[in-house]
Structures are given as structure tokens and as C-alpha cells.
């Protein structure tokens, strides 16, 4: 679907996108390249954010879709959407670091919410965010998400999710009612 105002194309990911999607997610969250944007986790986590197996698992899951956003044939953003009964889960959200701060994330999130409402008929979107990511949580709150205070432990010792640089990491559940 082309959005003329922004020149973006939204589509579901395919197996052929795996390497580009891993590179995008890593660039948005880990290492020095992530510091070009504001979503970096480089100060709290080292190592990988995702891997080809994890991305392929999301693409292949019957209850999930990995939404790819392209501009001029290049992948510039993505997010994972998963149908979970009466709600959808939003994750693996990444915007190319050089394009952050210009409204692309807001556009992607609005499209993701629209698709979840229309495709699955859900009335709520949920996500988990590392609780020490104050700036990121504030950004989600400005998009209508609310903190629930419900937390779950960070998977310390499982390097598939990164290597923590601090001992106080946990995930907090954020929720938004979809109109």
C-alpha cells in the first residue's frame, strides 16, 4: 500500500527480507551505529538484539506478521504484530537510525494499530519495554500507551536477547486501547 504523502510502502516480510531486517534491528538498538538515532540500547545492553532464526520464526508464525516499511525500495522500518486473542502484541519495532525523529515511527505505529484493528478485530495493543528506557516509554505514552506497572524479568543469561551492562533490567507492560 503506497502512502503518497510519505512515499512509504507497507508489506508483510518474506524469507528474503531476513538479513536486511536483522541488520535494521541491530542498527537501531545496538553498537555505535545505533547512536545515530535516539532508540539505542548500547548503554544498557551489548551483543545482539535479534538473529536470523528469531526473525524467520516471526515471519513463519501463523498468528504473527512482520510488517516491513520501505521507501524507494529500501527497508527503513519494521515491527512485529502478533494476534493474541482479544489483543495484539507489538514488538521488534525498528526505524533506521538516520531517519529517527522525523515522524516515521509515528506513521508506522499508526499503520500497525490500524492493521491490527481491521485484520484481527482487537481492541487493545500491548507491548513490553525495558523499564529503564524512560525516553522511549515517554514516546509511547505520547502515542496513547499507558504504563501498567506489570513487570516481567529480563532473560539474564540468554545472549539471544543481549548481554546486560546493568543488573536492574526488567520489562514493563504498556497497553493502549484501540478505537
C-alpha positions in Angstrom: 0.0 0.0 0.0 1.6 3.3 -1.1 1.1 6.4 1.1 1.7 9.2 -1.3 2.3 11.8 1.4 5.3 9.9 2.8 6.3 7.7 -0.1 6.2 4.6 2.1 5.2 1.1 1.2 3.9 -1.3 3.8 4.0 -5.1 3.3 4.5 -8.4 5.1 8.1 -9.6 5.4 9.2 -12.7 3.4 12.1 -15.1 4.0 14.1 -13.0 1.5 14.0 -10.0 4.0 15.6 -11.8 7.0 19.1 -10.5 6.6 18.0 -6.9 5.9 15.6 -6.9 8.9 18.3 -8.3 11.3 20.6 -5.5 10.1 17.9 -2.9 10.6 17.0 -4.0 14.1 20.7 -4.3 15.1 21.4 -0.8 13.7 18.5 0.8 15.6 19.4 -0.7 19.0 23.0 -2.0 19.3 26.5 -0.8 18.7 27.9 2.5 17.6 25.6 2.8 14.6 22.6 2.9 16.9 23.8 6.1 18.5 22.9 8.0 15.3 19.2 7.6 16.4 17.7 8.0 19.9 16.4 4.4 20.4 19.8 3.0 21.2 20.2 0.4 23.9 24.0 0.4 23.6 24.5 1.8 27.1 22.4 -0.9 28.8 22.9 -3.9 26.5 25.7 -5.3 24.4 25.6 -8.2 21.9 22.7 -9.0 19.6 19.1 -7.7 19.7 17.8 -10.4 17.3 19.1 -13.1 14.9 18.0 -14.6 11.6 16.4 -17.5 13.3 14.3 -15.3 15.5 13.2 -13.1 12.6 12.3 -16.1 10.5 10.3 -17.6 13.3 8.2 -14.4 13.5 7.7 -14.4 9.7 6.6 -18.1 9.7 4.3 -17.9 12.7 0.6 -18.2 11.7 -0.5 -15.7 14.4 2.2 -13.1 13.5 3.2 -10.8 10.8 6.4 -8.8 10.5 5.4 -5.5 8.9 8.1 -4.1 6.6 8.2 -0.4 5.7 10.1 0.6 2.5 11.0 3.9 0.9 12.4 3.8 -2.6 12.8 0.1 -2.4 14.9 0.2 0.8 13.7 -1.2 4.1 13.5 1.7 6.6 11.4 0.4 9.4 9.7 -2.8 10.7 7.5 -4.1 13.5 6.2 -7.4 14.7 2.5 -7.8 15.2 1.0 -10.9 16.9 -2.6 -11.8 17.4 -3.2 -12.9 21.0 -6.9 -13.4 21.4 -8.5 -10.2 22.4 -5.4 -8.1 21.9 -2.4 -7.7 19.6 1.3 -7.6 20.7 3.6 -5.0 19.2 7.4 -5.7 19.2 10.6 -5.7 17.2 9.9 -2.1 16.3 12.9 -0.5 14.5 13.4 2.6 12.4 16.6 3.3 10.6 18.7 5.5 12.9 19.3 8.2 10.3 15.5 8.6 9.8 14.5 8.7 13.5 13.0 11.8 14.9 11.2 12.8 11.7 7.8 11.2 12.3 8.4 7.9 10.6 7.9 5.9 13.8 4.5 7.6 14.5 3.4 6.7 10.9 4.5 3.1 11.3 2.8 2.7 14.7 -0.5 4.2 13.4 -0.5 1.8 10.5 0.3 -1.2 12.7 -2.6 -0.3 15.0 -4.9 0.2 12.1 -4.0 -3.2 10.7 -4.5 -5.0 14.0 -7.9 -3.5 14.4 -9.0 -4.2 10.9 -7.4 -7.7 10.4 -7.9 -9.2 13.8 -10.7 -7.0 15.3 -8.7 -6.5 18.5 -9.5 -3.6 20.9 -6.1 -3.4 22.6 -2.4 -3.3 21.7 0.2 -4.5 24.2 4.0 -4.3 24.3 6.8 -4.7 26.7 9.6 -2.2 27.1 12.7 -2.3 29.2 11.6 -0.3 32.3 14.7 1.9 32.4 14.1 3.2 28.9 12.4 6.4 30.2 12.7 8.4 27.0 11.2 5.5 24.9 8.4 4.9 27.3 7.6 8.6 27.3 7.4 8.5 23.5 4.9 5.6 23.7 2.9 7.4 26.3 2.6 10.4 23.9 1.1 7.8 21.4 -1.6 6.8 23.9 0.1 3.9 25.6 -0.1 3.6 29.4 2.2 2.0 31.9 0.6 -0.8 33.8 3.3 -1.4 36.5 3.2 -5.1 35.5 6.8 -6.3 35.0 8.5 -9.4 33.9 12.1 -10.4 34.3 14.8 -9.7 31.7 16.2 -13.0 30.4 19.6 -12.7 32.0 22.0 -15.3 30.8 20.3 -15.8 27.4 22.6 -13.9 25.0 20.0 -14.1 22.2 18.5 -11.0 23.9 21.8 -9.2 24.5 24.4 -9.0 27.2 23.2 -6.7 30.0 25.5 -4.0 31.2 23.5 -3.5 34.4 21.6 -5.6 36.9 18.3 -3.8 37.2 16.7 -4.7 33.8 13.1 -5.8 33.5 10.3 -5.4 31.1 7.2 -3.3 31.8 3.9 -4.0 30.0 2.4 -1.0 28.2 -1.2 -1.0 26.9 -3.3 1.1 24.5 -7.0 0.8 23.8 -7.6 0.8 20.1 -10.5 3.0 18.9 
